[in-house]
């Protein structure tokens, strides 16, 4: 380093351009998140200190974070945190980073609850299959103050993050984390649920190797690979969920847009569901299939 003293504003501008040039997604946001991390500040606080000069050590540390990002490491892993439903969730190697489109699951459950008679909305029971970081389960528990949530997860590594997040958001008494495959851990409890929700692995095995390297090389395959055409878990969930739903209970599954048609066919063949619908994500692509158990 020369005697050049960077200000926060200058460093952000120059780094955002650099990241953009390197083809990094959301270059400005990335620069802001990583500089905020290095300085131990909230991102908005950077703007209040735009003209503040930085120490050489701060600039060097920031450059190291940028270098990691350029090697494709997800920003959320570098920060150890990802925002979902306006809450911060602990993430890192071994757990899927919550995606913004998954907020649809939370939003749609809340929509159904708000459209129901009040008497039906107390003591709601929700089952989440494959909770990963626990983001959906925690967001639902926070949003529905009398709901009980059971959340399963096959990966013990992911479950560790879920436990941390449930604790961090103060919902440990109402979010019950259980390790195992889909509903296997809740089967012995004999509970029927008002909602079964899931963002299962749904990337087709056939295209797994074409995923962006930030996803492919860093995030756990067990959370992403949905087998042939990505339909392995979606199919199992549609076929098996009725056993765990109360009459009138809802099943909501996130999947890729091109899977939704097949999923609706499968649903109608079960002859136990009605009110089937698809919900679009913010890019206007079908992302969630939801159906009611008759
Ligand atoms: N949408 C995810 C992706 O980034 C897939 C998530 C999943 O398989 N549940 O590819």
Boltz pocket constraint, residues with backbone or C-beta under 6 A from the ligand:
constraints:
  - pocket:
      binder: B
      contacts: [[A, 99], [A, 199], [A, 200], [A, 201], [A, 202], [A, 203], [A, 215], [A, 223], [A, 224], [A, 225]]
      max_distance: 6.0
